[in-house]
Amino acid sequence: MHLLVFVLNKEELLDEILTGLLDIGVSGATVVDTMGMLQVISQDIPIFAGFRSMTTGGRPHNKTVFSVIQEEEILREAIAFIEEMCLQFQEPTIGILFTAPVNYFSHLGPSK
């Protein structure tokens, strides 16, 4: 089992990526509104306002997606799909993606 995490700076890609992940077999994910560290300090701390030019093109927010994927093949397909979607823009700041092993996973609450 693996945790797939990606931060997407182009929010307009989110729906297409989530739909594609469903088609691949990723059955669930959690999407969170997030901000990068440079985005926060350039907006909230006046002395760091010059960092605005280093952030993601003035977009104050991005989306972070978390999904636990059990099958290695689905994980590989999901990574390839996300990377392919982001390559179409030829920009270095589309986002980041990483995986981590999951040692334990359980649904909480009573079973159906």
C-alpha positions as CSV (number, residue, x, y, z in Angstrom):
1,M,0.0,0.0,0.0
2,H,1.1,3.5,-0.8
3,L,0.1,7.1,-0.1
4,L,0.0,9.2,-3.2
5,V,0.3,12.9,-2.5
6,F,0.3,15.6,-5.1
7,V,0.1,19.4,-4.9
8,L,-1.5,21.0,-7.9
9,N,-0.8,24.6,-8.6
10,K,-3.1,24.7,-11.7
11,E,-6.5,24.2,-10.1
12,E,-8.2,24.1,-13.5
13,L,-6.7,20.6,-13.9
14,L,-8.2,19.2,-10.8
15,D,-11.5,17.9,-12.1
16,E,-9.9,16.3,-15.1
17,I,-7.2,14.6,-13.0
18,L,-9.7,13.3,-10.4
19,T,-11.9,11.9,-13.2
20,G,-8.9,10.3,-14.8
21,L,-7.9,8.7,-11.5
22,L,-11.4,7.2,-11.1
23,D,-11.1,5.7,-14.6
24,I,-7.7,4.2,-13.6
25,G,-9.2,2.6,-10.5
26,V,-8.3,5.0,-7.7
27,S,-11.5,4.7,-5.6
28,G,-11.0,7.7,-3.3
29,A,-9.0,10.7,-2.5
30,T,-9.0,13.7,-0.2
31,V,-8.6,17.2,-1.7
32,V,-7.4,20.0,0.6
33,D,-7.0,23.7,-0.2
34,T,-3.4,24.6,0.6
35,M,-0.8,27.4,0.4
36,G,2.9,27.2,0.0
37,M,5.3,28.6,2.5
38,L,6.5,31.4,0.2
39,Q,2.9,32.3,-0.6
40,V,2.2,32.7,3.1
41,I,5.2,34.7,4.1
42,S,5.0,37.0,1.0
43,Q,1.4,37.9,1.9
44,D,1.5,37.9,5.7
45,I,5.0,39.3,6.5
46,P,5.7,42.6,4.8
47,I,9.5,42.2,4.9
48,F,9.1,39.2,2.6
49,A,6.8,40.8,0.0
50,G,9.6,40.6,-2.5
51,F,9.1,36.8,-2.6
52,R,5.8,37.2,-4.4
53,S,7.7,36.9,-7.7
54,M,9.0,33.5,-6.7
55,T,5.6,32.1,-5.9
56,T,3.3,30.3,-8.3
57,G,2.5,33.2,-10.6
58,G,0.3,35.1,-8.2
59,R,-2.0,32.2,-7.5
60,P,-2.5,32.3,-3.7
61,H,-3.9,28.7,-3.4
62,N,-3.3,25.2,-4.7
63,K,-4.9,21.8,-4.1
64,T,-3.3,19.0,-2.3
65,V,-4.6,15.5,-3.0
66,F,-4.1,12.4,-0.8
67,S,-5.0,8.9,-1.8
68,V,-4.1,5.5,-0.4
69,I,-3.6,3.1,-3.2
70,Q,-3.3,-0.6,-2.6
71,E,-2.3,-2.0,-6.0
72,E,1.2,-1.2,-7.4
73,E,-0.1,-1.2,-11.0
74,I,-2.8,1.3,-10.2
75,L,-0.2,3.5,-8.4
76,R,2.1,3.5,-11.5
77,E,-0.8,4.3,-13.8
78,A,-1.9,7.1,-11.6
79,I,1.6,8.7,-11.4
80,A,2.0,8.4,-15.2
81,F,-1.4,10.0,-15.8
82,I,-0.8,12.9,-13.4
83,E,2.6,13.6,-14.8
84,E,1.3,13.5,-18.4
85,M,-1.5,15.9,-17.5
86,C,1.0,18.4,-16.1
87,L,3.5,18.1,-18.9
88,Q,1.1,19.7,-21.4
89,F,1.8,23.1,-19.9
90,Q,5.6,23.1,-20.1
91,E,5.8,25.1,-16.9
92,P,8.1,24.3,-13.9
93,T,5.5,25.2,-11.3
94,I,2.6,22.9,-12.0
95,G,3.1,21.1,-8.7
96,I,4.8,18.3,-6.9
97,L,4.1,14.6,-6.5
98,F,5.4,11.9,-4.1
99,T,4.5,8.6,-2.6
100,A,5.2,7.0,0.8
101,P,4.6,3.5,2.0
102,V,1.5,2.9,4.2
103,N,2.1,0.4,7.0
104,Y,-1.5,0.4,8.2
105,F,-4.9,1.4,6.8
106,S,-8.4,1.1,8.2
107,H,-11.8,2.6,7.6
108,L,-13.1,4.2,10.8
109,G,-16.6,3.7,12.1
110,P,-19.0,0.8,11.9
111,S,-18.7,-1.4,8.8
112,K,-21.6,-1.5,6.4
